[in-house]
Amino acid sequence: MATLNLPHSTNTVRLRAIDAKTQMSVSSKGFIQPILPGHEILNLTTVTFLIEHDALGKKVLFDCGARNDFENFSPFIKNRLNLNVRGLKIEKNVHDIVVEAGIKLEELDSLIWSHWHWDHHGAPEQYPHHVEVVVGPGFKDNFMPGYPTNPNAIFLDANFANRQFRELSFDDAFQIGNFRAFDFFRDGSFYLLDTPGHAVGHICGLARTTPTTFVFLGGDICHFGGSFRPSPSIPLPDPIPSSHLDAHFPIPCPCSIFTDIHPAGPASHESRTSPFFDVTSFAQSAYLDRIQAAESIKKLGKFDQHPDVLVCIAHDPTLLTTLPFLNYDPEKDLNSWQVDGLKEKSRWGWLNELPRHGKPGRQMLVQGVWKQGELVKDFTQLKATIY
């Protein structure tokens, strides 16, 4: 079992998942390698989290999803979206989902952004001014001020107005799983981890759901389950349990169908015990630093191999079929994830995206960019309302 040096505490948080109602289809080569024939597209959904510390009376969001009013992105982001997005549909804002679940935005204390990307920071100006935004190292130097003060800014001045942005600093002396760590509530119930590689200041969360169990809130530390699974301690099973595969494919499915496409070669030992994919080396990579990203993913694998840790990366479509969500059952949380077997139910769902029997993997979730039922052909032509 992986050694993570998990600190002892009896303090816990209540953790609820939020389906951010986002569907994206992106080019695989910007994220992973090798590219398998029939797996040129990655389908991404988005999960965010509500964290509650009852004893302290605190409520915190970890990531805020994407805003669905595309017109209110900065000109810089609009131009980027014109170049990069193959398929996108955002049905709701996270702040609206929270309100619909019966939670007033005034009850929130903090918004924690795993990183600065448009599909994680939501619409900060829509939250009450007392709600702080917590960001990782380097955020302020790289992203403040906003547009129009800085014509090339990623954010807007309106995103920053009348709001505290708290930038974290990490100490080498305190580490969990070889990630530098920060005790957010100062009682061992919830940690933030310094997880560089994907973006400036990228951070992950580690929520203590019982005194001995945790959920790793992965943000974009990676984008696909095959980037850190399988592993030496959790090999690809043979056959793959039928509960993990789509009903229209053979059930149960022999692992040889998948090991045949592993870079290590057909049915080798390594193909059952090592991740299928590496961080892309493509010039237009989604990762800021390939070497750092690969190191962070390697460390993530140790958490995934620990039986007391459930890993949830933000864009894993499998989570939408296995986790309970605030959207649909507001009272259901993730604190009993281990008893409910959610780790096992979520582990191999990424295999459904891969080609098999010579046929392509799953089709694109969404083709083209959709806003309120209409195709968006040029983001820059959308008229902003907050700047």
VEXDREN-2710 file (C-alpha; in Angstrom, 1 decimal):
% VEXDREN-2710
k/r/px/py/pz
1/MET/0.0/0.0/0.0
2/ALA/1.2/3.5/-0.9
3/THR/2.7/5.5/2.0
4/LEU/1.2/9.0/2.0
5/ASN/2.0/10.3/5.5
6/LEU/-1.6/11.2/6.0
7/PRO/-1.9/13.3/9.2
8/HIS/-4.1/12.0/12.0
9/SER/-7.3/14.0/12.9
10/THR/-10.8/13.3/14.1
11/ASN/-12.1/16.5/12.4
12/THR/-14.0/16.0/9.1
13/VAL/-15.8/18.0/6.5
14/ARG/-19.0/17.2/4.7
15/LEU/-18.4/16.8/1.0
16/ARG/-21.0/17.1/-1.8
17/ALA/-20.3/16.8/-5.5
18/ILE/-21.8/19.2/-8.1
19/ASP/-22.4/18.3/-11.7
20/ALA/-21.3/21.5/-13.4
21/LYS/-23.5/20.7/-16.4
22/THR/-20.7/21.1/-18.9
23/GLN/-19.8/18.9/-21.8
24/MET/-16.6/19.3/-23.8
25/SER/-15.0/17.4/-26.7
26/VAL/-11.3/18.3/-27.2
27/SER/-8.4/17.0/-29.3
28/SER/-6.7/14.2/-27.4
29/LYS/-3.2/15.2/-28.7
30/GLY/-3.3/18.3/-26.5
31/PHE/-3.5/16.1/-23.4
32/ILE/-2.2/12.6/-23.7
33/GLN/0.1/10.4/-25.8
34/PRO/0.2/8.1/-27.6
35/ILE/-2.9/8.8/-29.7
36/LEU/-4.8/5.6/-30.4
37/PRO/-6.7/5.3/-33.7
38/GLY/-10.3/5.9/-32.8
39/HIS/-9.5/7.9/-29.7
40/GLU/-8.6/11.2/-31.2
41/ILE/-11.1/13.0/-29.1
42/LEU/-11.4/13.3/-25.3
43/ASN/-14.8/13.7/-23.9
44/LEU/-14.8/15.8/-20.7
45/THR/-17.5/16.7/-18.2
46/THR/-16.9/18.8/-15.1
47/VAL/-17.4/18.1/-11.4
48/THR/-16.9/20.7/-8.6
49/PHE/-17.5/20.3/-4.9
50/LEU/-19.2/21.9/-1.9
51/ILE/-17.2/21.6/1.3
52/GLU/-18.9/22.2/4.7
53/HIS/-17.2/22.5/8.1
54/ASP/-20.2/22.3/10.4
55/ALA/-18.3/23.0/13.6
56/LEU/-16.8/26.2/12.2
57/GLY/-20.0/27.1/10.3
58/LYS/-18.0/27.4/7.0
59/LYS/-19.0/26.6/3.4
60/VAL/-16.5/26.5/0.6
61/LEU/-16.7/25.7/-3.1
62/PHE/-13.8/23.9/-4.7
63/ASP/-13.8/25.0/-8.3
64/CYS/-16.7/26.9/-9.9
65/GLY/-17.1/25.4/-13.3
66/ALA/-17.5/27.4/-16.5
67/ARG/-19.8/30.4/-16.9
68/ASN/-22.5/29.9/-19.6
69/ASP/-22.6/33.6/-20.6
70/PHE/-19.7/33.3/-23.0
71/GLU/-20.0/36.9/-23.9
72/ASN/-18.5/37.9/-20.6
73/PHE/-15.2/36.2/-21.1
74/SER/-12.3/38.6/-21.7
75/PRO/-11.3/39.3/-25.3
76/PHE/-8.2/37.2/-24.8
77/ILE/-10.2/34.1/-23.7
78/LYS/-12.7/34.6/-26.5
79/ASN/-9.9/34.5/-29.1
80/ARG/-8.4/31.4/-27.4
81/LEU/-11.8/29.6/-27.4
82/ASN/-12.2/30.4/-31.1
83/LEU/-9.0/28.5/-31.8
84/ASN/-9.2/25.5/-29.4
85/VAL/-12.8/24.4/-28.7
86/ARG/-14.2/21.5/-30.8
87/GLY/-17.3/20.9/-28.8
88/LEU/-18.8/22.8/-25.8
89/LYS/-22.2/22.9/-24.1
90/ILE/-22.7/24.6/-20.7
91/GLU/-26.2/24.2/-19.5
92/LYS/-26.0/26.0/-16.1
93/ASN/-23.7/28.1/-13.9
94/VAL/-22.5/26.5/-10.7
95/HIS/-23.7/29.4/-8.6
96/ASP/-27.2/28.8/-10.0
97/ILE/-27.0/25.1/-9.2
98/VAL/-26.0/25.9/-5.6
99/VAL/-29.0/28.2/-5.2
100/GLU/-31.4/25.7/-6.7
101/ALA/-30.2/23.2/-4.2
102/GLY/-31.4/25.5/-1.4
103/ILE/-28.0/27.0/-0.4
104/LYS/-27.8/30.8/-0.4
105/LEU/-24.6/32.3/-1.9
106/GLU/-24.4/34.5/1.2
107/GLU/-23.7/31.3/3.2
108/LEU/-20.4/30.7/1.3
109/ASP/-17.1/31.9/2.7
110/SER/-14.6/30.9/0.0
111/LEU/-14.2/30.0/-3.6
112/ILE/-11.1/27.8/-4.1
113/TRP/-9.9/27.7/-7.7
114/SER/-7.8/24.7/-8.6
115/HIS/-6.4/27.0/-11.3
116/TRP/-7.2/30.0/-13.5
117/HIS/-8.6/28.3/-16.5
118/TRP/-12.0/29.5/-17.8
119/ASP/-13.8/26.2/-17.1
120/HIS/-12.9/26.3/-13.4
121/HIS/-13.3/29.9/-12.2
122/GLY/-17.0/30.4/-13.0
123/ALA/-18.4/33.9/-12.6
124/PRO/-16.8/35.4/-9.5
125/GLU/-18.6/38.7/-9.7
126/GLN/-21.9/36.9/-9.2
127/TYR/-21.0/35.9/-5.6
128/PRO/-21.4/38.2/-2.6
129/HIS/-18.4/40.5/-2.0
130/HIS/-17.6/38.9/1.3
131/VAL/-16.8/35.6/-0.4
132/GLU/-13.0/35.4/-0.8
133/VAL/-11.2/33.6/-3.7
134/VAL/-8.4/31.3/-2.8
135/VAL/-5.7/30.7/-5.5
136/GLY/-2.4/29.0/-5.9
137/PRO/1.1/30.4/-6.0
138/GLY/1.9/33.0/-8.7
139/PHE/-1.7/33.9/-9.5
140/LYS/-1.6/37.6/-8.6
141/ASP/1.7/38.3/-10.5
142/ASN/0.4/36.5/-13.6
143/PHE/-3.2/37.6/-13.8
144/MET/-3.8/40.9/-12.0
145/PRO/-5.0/43.4/-13.0
146/GLY/-7.8/42.4/-15.4
147/TYR/-9.3/43.7/-18.6
148/PRO/-9.7/46.5/-19.6
149/THR/-6.9/47.8/-17.3
150/ASN/-4.7/45.3/-19.0
151/PRO/-5.9/44.9/-22.7
152/ASN/-4.4/41.4/-22.9
153/ALA/-5.7/40.1/-19.5
154/ILE/-7.2/36.7/-19.0
155/PHE/-9.6/38.0/-16.4
156/LEU/-11.8/41.1/-16.1
157/ASP/-11.4/43.9/-13.7
158/ALA/-15.1/43.1/-12.8
159/ASN/-13.9/39.6/-11.7
160/PHE/-11.6/41.2/-9.1
161/ALA/-13.7/44.2/-8.0
162/ASN/-14.4/44.5/-4.2
163/ARG/-13.2/41.0/-3.5
164/GLN/-10.3/39.5/-1.5
165/PHE/-8.1/37.2/-3.4
166/ARG/-6.0/35.1/-1.1
167/GLU/-2.9/33.5/-2.6
168/LEU/-1.5/30.5/-0.9
169/SER/2.1/29.9/0.0
170/PHE/3.3/26.4/0.7
171/ASP/6.1/25.2/3.1
172/ASP/8.4/22.4/2.2
173/ALA/8.2/21.3/5.9
174/PHE/4.6/20.0/5.6
175/GLN/3.9/17.5/2.9
176/ILE/1.3/14.8/2.2
177/GLY/2.1/12.2/-0.4
178/ASN/5.1/14.2/-1.4
179/PHE/3.0/17.2/-2.3
180/ARG/3.5/20.4/-0.3
181/ALA/0.3/20.8/1.8
182/PHE/-1.7/23.6/3.5
183/ASP/-4.2/22.9/6.3
184/PHE/-7.1/25.0/5.2
185/PHE/-9.2/25.0/8.3
186/ARG/-6.2/24.4/10.6
187/ASP/-7.7/21.3/12.2
188/GLY/-6.8/18.5/9.7
189/SER/-10.2/18.3/8.1
190/PHE/-9.3/19.7/4.7
191/TYR/-5.9/20.2/2.9
192/LEU/-4.8/22.0/-0.2
193/LEU/-1.9/20.5/-2.1
194/ASP/0.6/22.2/-4.4
195/THR/0.3/20.2/-7.6
196/PRO/2.3/22.0/-10.4
197/GLY/2.4/21.1/-14.1
198/HIS/-0.9/21.9/-15.7
199/ALA/-1.2/25.6/-15.1
200/VAL/0.2/28.4/-13.0
201/GLY/-0.6/27.9/-9.3
202/HIS/-2.5/24.6/-9.8
203/ILE/-3.7/23.1/-6.5
204/CYS/-5.7/20.1/-5.5
205/GLY/-7.8/19.4/-2.4
206/LEU/-7.8/16.5/0.1
207/ALA/-11.0/16.3/2.1
208/ARG/-11.2/14.1/5.2
209/THR/-14.6/12.4/5.0
210/THR/-14.2/10.2/8.1
211/PRO/-11.3/10.2/10.5
212/THR/-9.5/7.6/8.2
213/THR/-10.9/8.3/4.7
214/PHE/-10.3/11.0/2.2
215/VAL/-11.4/12.3/-1.2
216/PHE/-8.7/13.7/-3.5
217/LEU/-10.2/16.7/-5.4
218/GLY/-8.0/16.5/-8.5
219/GLY/-8.9/19.6/-10.5
220/ASP/-6.9/19.3/-13.7
221/ILE/-3.9/17.5/-12.3
222/CYS/-4.7/15.3/-15.3
223/HIS/-7.6/14.8/-17.6
224/PHE/-8.0/11.1/-18.2
225/GLY/-8.2/8.0/-15.9
226/GLY/-5.8/6.2/-18.1
227/SER/-3.1/8.7/-17.2
228/PHE/-2.7/7.1/-13.8
229/ARG/-4.4/3.7/-14.1
230/PRO/-3.8/0.8/-13.9
231/SER/-1.0/0.6/-11.4
232/PRO/1.2/-2.1/-9.8
233/SER/-1.1/-2.5/-6.8
234/ILE/-4.3/-2.2/-8.8
235/PRO/-3.8/-4.1/-12.0
236/LEU/-6.3/-4.2/-14.8
237/PRO/-8.7/-7.0/-13.9
238/ASP/-9.4/-9.9/-16.2
239/PRO/-12.2/-9.9/-17.1
240/ILE/-13.2/-6.3/-16.6
241/PRO/-16.3/-6.3/-14.3
242/SER/-19.5/-5.8/-16.4
243/SER/-20.6/-3.0/-14.1
244/HIS/-17.7/-0.8/-15.4
245/LEU/-18.5/-1.1/-19.1
246/ASP/-21.2/0.2/-21.4
247/ALA/-24.1/-2.2/-22.0
248/HIS/-23.6/-2.2/-25.8
249/PHE/-20.2/-3.7/-25.5
250/PRO/-19.5/-7.4/-24.7
251/ILE/-19.9/-8.1/-21.0
252/PRO/-17.8/-9.1/-19.2
253/CYS/-14.9/-7.8/-21.3
254/PRO/-11.5/-9.6/-21.3
255/CYS/-8.7/-7.3/-20.4
256/SER/-6.7/-8.5/-23.4
257/ILE/-9.0/-6.2/-25.5
258/PHE/-7.4/-3.2/-23.8
259/THR/-3.9/-4.5/-23.1
260/ASP/-3.6/-5.1/-26.8
261/ILE/-3.6/-1.3/-27.3
262/HIS/-1.3/-0.5/-24.4
263/PRO/2.0/1.1/-25.4
264/ALA/3.9/-1.6/-23.6
265/GLY/2.6/-4.2/-26.1
266/PRO/-0.1/-6.8/-26.2
267/ALA/-1.0/-8.6/-23.0
268/SER/2.4/-7.8/-21.3
269/HIS/2.6/-7.6/-17.5
270/GLU/3.3/-3.9/-17.8
271/SER/0.2/-3.4/-19.8
272/ARG/-1.9/-4.6/-16.8
273/THR/0.1/-2.7/-14.2
274/SER/1.1/0.7/-15.7
275/PRO/-0.9/3.7/-16.9
276/PHE/-1.9/3.6/-20.6
277/PHE/-1.0/7.3/-21.3
278/ASP/1.8/9.9/-20.7
279/VAL/1.5/13.6/-20.7
280/THR/1.5/14.9/-24.3
281/SER/4.6/16.4/-25.9
282/PHE/2.5/18.1/-28.5
283/ALA/3.5/21.8/-29.0
284/GLN/0.0/23.1/-28.2
285/SER/-0.1/21.1/-25.0
286/ALA/-2.7/21.8/-22.3
287/TYR/0.1/21.4/-19.8
288/LEU/2.3/24.3/-18.9
289/ASP/5.3/22.1/-17.8
290/ARG/5.3/18.5/-19.1
291/ILE/7.9/17.3/-16.7
292/GLN/6.2/18.8/-13.6
293/ALA/2.9/17.5/-14.8
294/ALA/4.2/14.0/-15.2
295/GLU/5.7/14.1/-11.7
296/SER/2.5/15.3/-10.2
297/ILE/0.5/12.6/-11.9
298/LYS/3.0/10.0/-10.7
299/LYS/2.4/11.2/-7.1
300/LEU/-1.4/11.2/-7.8
301/GLY/-1.1/7.5/-8.6
302/LYS/0.0/6.8/-5.0
303/PHE/-3.2/8.4/-3.7
304/ASP/-5.3/6.3/-6.1
305/GLN/-3.6/3.2/-4.9
306/HIS/-4.4/3.9/-1.3
307/PRO/-7.6/2.1/-0.2
308/ASP/-8.7/5.0/2.0
309/VAL/-8.5/7.7/-0.8
310/LEU/-11.1/8.3/-3.5
311/VAL/-9.5/10.2/-6.4
312/CYS/-11.9/12.5/-8.4
313/ILE/-10.4/14.4/-11.3
314/ALA/-12.6/17.3/-12.5
315/HIS/-13.2/16.1/-16.0
316/ASP/-13.9/12.3/-15.6
317/PRO/-17.3/11.5/-17.2
318/THR/-17.4/8.3/-15.2
319/LEU/-18.1/10.3/-12.0
320/LEU/-21.4/11.4/-13.4
321/THR/-22.6/7.8/-13.4
322/THR/-21.2/6.8/-10.0
323/LEU/-21.3/9.8/-7.6
324/PRO/-24.3/11.3/-5.9
325/PHE/-24.8/15.0/-6.8
326/LEU/-26.1/18.1/-5.1
327/ASN/-28.1/18.8/-8.3
328/TYR/-30.2/15.8/-8.0
329/ASP/-30.1/14.7/-4.3
330/PRO/-29.1/17.8/-2.3
331/GLU/-28.9/15.8/1.0
332/LYS/-26.6/13.1/-0.3
333/ASP/-22.9/13.5/0.4
334/LEU/-19.7/11.6/-0.4
335/ASN/-18.7/10.9/3.2
336/SER/-19.7/7.3/3.0
337/TRP/-17.9/6.7/-0.3
338/GLN/-15.9/3.8/1.0
339/VAL/-18.9/1.9/2.4
340/ASP/-20.8/2.6/-0.8
341/GLY/-18.0/1.2/-2.9
342/LEU/-17.7/4.3/-5.1
343/LYS/-13.9/3.9/-5.6
344/GLU/-14.4/0.5/-7.2
345/LYS/-17.4/1.7/-9.2
346/SER/-15.5/4.6/-10.6
347/ARG/-12.1/3.0/-11.3
348/TRP/-12.4/1.6/-14.8
349/GLY/-15.0/3.7/-16.5
350/TRP/-12.4/5.5/-18.6
351/LEU/-12.0/2.2/-20.6
352/ASN/-15.4/3.0/-22.2
353/GLU/-13.7/5.9/-24.1
354/LEU/-11.1/3.6/-25.8
355/PRO/-11.4/1.8/-29.1
356/ARG/-12.1/-1.9/-29.0
357/HIS/-12.7/-4.7/-31.4
358/GLY/-11.2/-2.4/-34.1
359/LYS/-14.0/0.1/-33.6
360/PRO/-13.5/3.7/-32.5
361/GLY/-14.1/4.8/-28.9
362/ARG/-17.0/6.8/-27.6
363/GLN/-18.3/9.4/-30.0
364/MET/-18.0/13.1/-29.3
365/LEU/-20.2/14.2/-26.5
366/VAL/-20.9/17.5/-28.3
367/GLN/-20.1/18.8/-31.7
368/GLY/-19.8/22.6/-32.1
369/VAL/-20.3/25.2/-29.4
370/TRP/-23.8/25.7/-28.2
371/LYS/-25.4/28.6/-26.3
372/GLN/-29.1/28.5/-25.4
373/GLY/-29.8/26.1/-28.2
374/GLU/-27.9/28.0/-30.9
375/LEU/-24.5/27.3/-32.4
376/VAL/-21.7/29.9/-31.6
377/LYS/-19.4/30.3/-34.6
378/ASP/-17.3/33.3/-33.3
379/PHE/-16.9/34.0/-29.6
380/THR/-15.6/37.5/-30.3
381/GLN/-18.9/38.5/-31.9
382/LEU/-20.7/38.0/-28.6
383/LYS/-21.4/41.3/-26.9
384/ALA/-20.2/41.6/-23.3
385/THR/-22.6/42.8/-20.6
386/ILE/-20.2/43.4/-17.7
387/TYR/-17.4/45.4/-19.3
END
